[in-house]
Amino acid sequence: MKGSPDKSERLAAASRAVSPARLAAARILGRCRQHHAFAQEVLDQDLHAVDLSPADRRLTTQLVYGVLRRRRTVDALLQAVVRRPRHLVEARLWELLRLGAYQLALLTQVPPHAAIFETVELAGALGRPKAKGFLNGILRAVSRLVTDEYRDSPSADSIPMEAGRYRCLRQPVLPAPAEHPVEYLAVGFSWPRWLAARWWERYGWEECLRLGFWFAGPAPLWLRSNPLRIEREALLAALAEAGVAASAGSHPQSVRLAEHAAIRELPGYDQGWFTVQDESAMWVATALDPPPGSRVLDLCAAPGGKTTHLAELMGNQGRIVACEPDAGRLARLEELCRRLGIGIVEPTLLQDEPPPGPFDAVLVDVPCSNTGVLGRRPEVRDRLKPDDFRRLVPLQTKLLLQAAERVRPGGAVVYSTCSIEPAENQAVVQVVCSALTDMVLEAEERQVPGQPADGGYWARLRRRGAAD
């Protein structure tokens, strides 16, 4: 007991001596690893609990997402220089090595000496001061492995960076792309090998490279203007006045920020002028487009982006029954509705069967593989397994059937995913339309990652009316 305060004091002193952004990133990565938590949720919680400058918040976010997106790439660099077997390196230390190697190889604006020094010092703040020498030696070896030369084609001795560029290494580290294309995609872009094989067979080499670069970096940040509070042009003007570069997207409510920014610090956040939503996702509620006064069922509502968009399209007139089985996520939906000034949403904790209806329109944004949003949800790379489709597809089919059973004659159902897998998209819709002869596929759209936003899919089905 006598030594405990001394240890706590030493850790506190070590924490004060290191980069706060890197310390926050290391702790968040540790939580993601230990608890299988999603980075976005952990970031939101931790960044509000610590006092970081805007610049440090941006760096923390960049480091966390970067390491998660490029974990296999970074591991290949480390395994080229670490002499002991991977299982003999403590998981916490390997995470620090990843953090340092990511900065050295893939975050070019960080000077190598800073990346090494700051990462090594983190060992003391995390209670592993004796590991400093080990970390220092490995990261210096990674620094020597990486060059400042670039090429415009893939090779075993270069790693994909961004915008089609490859950074040269002093020795081959990745699989040779000509002889082992699937393995190169898996390591170079940090995809599960089975997914790399699946996409290489479906899309071919060039499209896989394009997808790899799109998912390797941060996806653009999109805002959806809230017409209940402000017009898009006025929001763009307010952003410009605040020095935030932004432009109008192809959707009538979409705004694309030129750079990532602290959302809560943007003008109009507290006033509910906007919410964050990828432009691809905006087209889902627009496809349903319920008129004011409609009675709408949102079968998979949380976290609420599409639910609140429906309310905006309805002019905040009518009724939206928003179902969600998780009470915590339902609370966040309620909070979003309050900020946006939306009063027609009825949050409903789903414990068994959805409300019976009938409804004028139903939205069913189903749980899916998330393969269209690997950049935005990088944890999917490590968590998704081939067998997951055996679980997901029956669930998606069940949910769409439930939605179809609850819409009135003449009403519409929109089915959507953030997946680019046909088995979760067109195939599910075809099965349901074959089973329910009164449901007709009216329109569908496959959203391709990077053109211009995330990937996904939506389909609008309409139930035949009595006269039909």
Long-range contacts (C-beta under 8 A, 24 or more apart in sequence): 7-127, 10-124, 11-124, 11-125, 11-127, 14-121, 14-124, 14-125, 14-129, 15-125, 17-121, 17-124, 17-125, 18-118, 18-121, 18-122, 18-124, 18-125, 19-56, 19-118, 19-121, 20-50, 20-52, 20-56, 21-52, 21-55, 21-56, 21-57, 21-59, 21-60, 21-63, 22-59, 22-60, 22-63, 22-99, 22-118, 22-119, 22-122, 23-122, 23-125, 24-50, 24-52, 24-56, 24-60, 25-59, 25-60, 25-63, 25-64, 25-67, 25-99, 26-95, 26-96, 26-99, 26-122, 26-126, 27-126, 28-60, 28-64, 29-64, 29-67, 29-68, 29-95, 29-98, 29-99, 30-92, 30-95, 32-64, 32-68, 32-379, 33-91, 33-95, 36-379, 36-383, 38-377, 38-379, 39-64, 39-65, 39-68, 39-378, 39-379, 40-376, 40-377, 54-262, 54-265, 57-262, 58-260, 58-262, 61-260, 62-107, 62-218, 63-99, 63-102, 63-103, 63-107, 65-218, 65-378, 66-102, 66-106, 66-107, 67-95, 67-98, 67-99, 67-102, 68-378, 68-379, 68-381, 69-190, 69-215, 69-216, 69-217, 69-374, 69-375, 69-378, 69-381, 70-102, 70-106, 70-190, 70-216, 71-98, 71-190, 71-381, 71-382, 72-186, 72-187, 72-190, 72-191, 72-381, 73-105, 73-106, 73-159, 73-160, 73-174, 73-187, 73-188, 73-189, 73-190, 74-98, 74-101, 74-102, 74-105, 74-106, 76-173, 76-174, 76-187, 77-101, 77-105, 77-142, 77-145, 77-146, 77-159, 77-169, 77-173, 78-138, 78-142, 80-145, 80-171, 80-173, 81-138, 81-141, 81-142, 81-145, 82-138, 90-128, 90-131, 92-126, 92-128, 93-123, 93-128, 93-131, 93-134, 93-135, 96-122, 96-123, 96-126, 96-131, 96-135, 97-135, 97-138, 97-139, 100-135, 100-139, 100-142, 101-139, 101-142, 104-139, 104-142, 104-143, 104-146, 105-142, 105-146, 105-159, 105-167, 106-159, 106-161, 106-167, 108-161, 112-143, 115-139, 115-143, 116-140, 116-143, 144-170, 145-169, 145-170, 145-171, 145-173, 146-170, 154-184, 154-188, 154-209, 156-184, 159-188, 160-188, 160-189, 160-212, 160-213, 160-216, 162-213, 162-216, 162-217, 163-213, 164-209, 164-213, 181-205, 185-209, 185-212, 188-212, 189-213, 189-215, 189-216, 190-216, 190-381, 191-374, 191-381, 192-381, 192-382, 192-384, 194-386, 195-371, 195-381, 195-384, 210-450, 211-449, 211-450, 214-375, 214-449, 214-450, 215-374, 215-375, 215-449, 216-375, 217-375, 218-260, 218-375, 219-278, 219-373, 219-375, 219-376, 219-453, 219-454, 220-256, 220-257, 220-452, 220-453, 221-256, 221-257, 221-259, 221-260, 221-261, 221-276, 222-249, 222-254, 222-255, 222-256, 222-257, 222-276, 222-277, 222-278, 222-279, 222-282, 222-453, 223-254, 223-255, 223-257, 223-266, 223-274, 223-275, 223-276, 223-277, 224-251, 224-253, 224-254, 224-255, 224-274, 224-275, 224-276, 224-277, 224-282, 224-305, 224-309, 225-253, 225-254, 225-255, 225-273, 225-274, 226-253, 226-272, 226-273, 226-274, 226-275, 226-312, 226-340, 226-341, 227-253, 227-312, 228-272, 228-311, 228-312, 228-315, 228-316, 228-340, 228-341, 228-342, 229-268, 229-271, 229-272, 229-273, 229-340, 229-341, 230-268, 230-271, 230-273, 230-274, 235-268, 235-273, 235-274, 238-267, 238-268, 238-273, 239-266, 239-267, 241-267, 242-266, 242-267, 249-279, 249-452, 250-279, 250-452, 251-279, 251-282, 251-283, 251-286, 253-282, 253-309, 253-312, 254-279, 254-282, 269-339, 270-339, 272-339, 272-340, 272-341, 275-305, 275-308, 275-336, 275-339, 275-340, 276-305, 277-305, 277-309, 278-373, 278-376, 278-453, 278-454, 279-452, 279-453, 280-372, 280-418, 280-447, 280-453, 280-454, 280-455, 280-456, 281-305, 281-306, 281-418, 281-454, 281-456, 282-309, 283-445, 283-447, 283-458, 284-309, 284-363, 284-365, 284-414, 284-416, 284-456, 284-458, 285-309, 285-310, 285-313, 285-363, 285-414, 286-313, 287-414, 287-416, 287-443, 287-445, 287-458, 287-460, 288-361, 288-363, 288-412, 288-414, 288-460, 289-313, 290-314, 290-318, 290-360, 290-361, 292-317, 292-318, 293-317, 293-318, 294-318, 294-319, 294-360, 294-361, 295-319, 295-321, 295-359, 295-360, 296-320, 296-321, 296-359, 296-360, 296-361, 296-362, 296-363, 297-321, 297-323, 297-354, 297-355, 297-357, 297-359, 297-361, 297-362, 297-363, 297-403, 297-406, 297-407, 298-322, 298-323, 298-362, 298-363, 298-365, 299-323, 299-354, 299-362, 299-363, 299-364, 299-365, 299-399, 299-402, 299-403, 300-324, 300-364, 300-365, 300-366, 300-367, 300-399, 301-330, 301-333, 301-347, 302-326, 302-329, 302-330, 302-332, 302-333, 303-329, 303-332, 303-333, 303-336, 304-332, 304-333, 304-336, 304-337, 304-345, 305-336, 306-363, 306-365, 306-416, 307-333, 307-337, 307-345, 307-363, 308-336, 308-337, 308-340, 308-342, 308-345, 310-363, 311-337, 311-340, 311-342, 311-344, 311-345, 312-340, 312-342, 314-344, 316-341, 316-342, 316-343, 316-344, 317-344, 318-344, 319-344, 319-346, 320-344, 320-345, 320-346, 321-346, 321-348, 321-355, 321-359, 322-346, 322-347, 322-348, 323-348, 323-350, 323-354, 323-355, 324-348, 324-349, 324-350, 325-349, 325-350, 325-351, 353-402, 354-402, 354-406, 355-406, 356-406, 357-405, 357-406, 357-407, 357-408, 358-406, 358-407, 358-408, 358-411, 359-406, 359-407, 359-408, 359-411, 360-407, 360-408, 360-411, 361-407, 361-411, 361-412, 361-413, 361-414, 362-403, 362-404, 362-406, 362-407, 362-411, 362-412, 362-413, 362-414, 363-403, 363-413, 363-414, 363-416, 364-399, 364-400, 364-402, 364-403, 364-413, 364-414, 364-415, 364-416, 365-416, 365-417, 366-395, 366-396, 366-399, 366-400, 366-415, 366-416, 366-417, 366-424, 367-392, 367-395, 367-396, 368-392, 368-396, 368-417, 368-418, 368-419, 368-421, 368-424, 369-417, 369-419, 369-421, 369-424, 370-418, 370-419, 371-418, 371-419, 371-420, 371-421, 371-455, 372-417, 372-418, 372-419, 372-420, 372-447, 372-449, 372-454, 372-455, 372-456, 372-457, 373-418, 373-449, 373-454, 373-455, 373-456, 375-454, 376-454, 389-421, 389-423, 389-424, 392-424, 393-423, 393-424, 393-427, 393-428, 396-424, 396-428, 397-428, 397-431, 397-432, 400-428, 400-429, 400-432, 401-432, 401-435, 401-436, 404-432, 404-436, 404-439, 404-461, 404-463, 407-463, 408-463, 409-438, 409-463, 409-464, 409-465, 409-466, 410-462, 410-463, 410-464, 410-465, 411-462, 411-463, 412-442, 412-460, 412-461, 412-462, 412-463, 413-439, 413-460, 413-461, 413-462, 413-463, 414-458, 414-459, 414-460, 414-461, 415-458, 415-459, 415-461, 416-456, 416-457, 416-458, 416-459, 417-456, 417-457, 417-458, 418-454, 418-455, 418-456, 419-455, 419-456, 419-457, 420-446, 420-448, 420-449, 420-455, 420-456, 420-457, 424-457, 425-457, 425-459, 426-457, 426-459, 429-459, 429-461, 432-461, 433-461, 438-463, 438-464, 439-463, 439-464, 440-464
